[in-house]
Amino acid sequence: MWMSCLSVGAVTRLGLSYSATDPAAFIRSEETAATGGTGEAVLADRYRVPPFEVKEILGRRGSSTLDRNGALALMAAKECLESVEVDPSRTGVVVGTTVGSFSSTSNFSALTMTEDKPYNVPPSLFPNTVMNSAAGLTAIRHGLTGPNTTIAGGEFAGLTSLQY
């Protein structure tokens, strides 16, 4: 099997597009990000993506049920796919993640304990709780039927997914 990478999309703490993500900036800003420029550790903002409005970037279609994890994946995929023509049957999706959507999973779990009955939790919230949700959303939105994989690689998820 032959594989090639024709385009890349990225959403990082340095910007909402791959072009805003200069790899050298990660190295230069690592010390500043870790210390906030003051010498004190400021880890909360170290990996924070700049604020964005999902509906402005992805449109209104399907954005009401998106969680942050899915939105980030769709934003990166949109950038990646807008510059190349692809054969949907030969194009796959690889998403690197640490834990999937932690907020969706924890919110869903909390609702099962706080609702009058555990089965009163809206079923529409469940799909975002599975780790491969972002990869699935991306494939569905773009009609991609090639290989679809989610790599749980912790801090190295991005590099591990590129290696895959």
Steps between C-alpha positions, in 0.01 A plus 500: 500500500632842404423798719584863459425821682390769256391764747499579871260688725575599857340680792753579772566748778686709242201542271194355332679395182809309395649812342482671840682205653869559437677195649791721607255712699426198719866481595540876548179534699542187714683684778262797482198270499629301795584805709269767361814709450521557876701198609194353677326195361177588321392158381128573464549704182790299363298303246187716472369554147406862420127579537283427196136496396409159353210626286719766337765246399296188425156643425175427679445149358546249781680742728238501775596149617876541456723493803838673506692185406290442189515867404880505518526188283254637244685833485832326429338270241329792326835675458666180384237407242425841351830517312501155333268273307457163661343169410265444797530123474879521527522776758507423870504685828754468781435695821746521787352554846582470866165387642243592236252759620549513874231766549235303308582180685499662844181700429319188377616303805393779735153512345450128562553570870308827532185429296197351676561177313828407329321427174367858479832613351448625141634230265618766255782582744651151488678498158745769609612290797677230297865554419466463123213747474713776343637266231152371424352851479777602263452200271122543493506875433745463211367167367831324555477121497869406518671381821382679814722484808528669838837490676506553877856615549496748786722804446649331193165424335566739212840354421377144547209557262737645239723195541198272456 
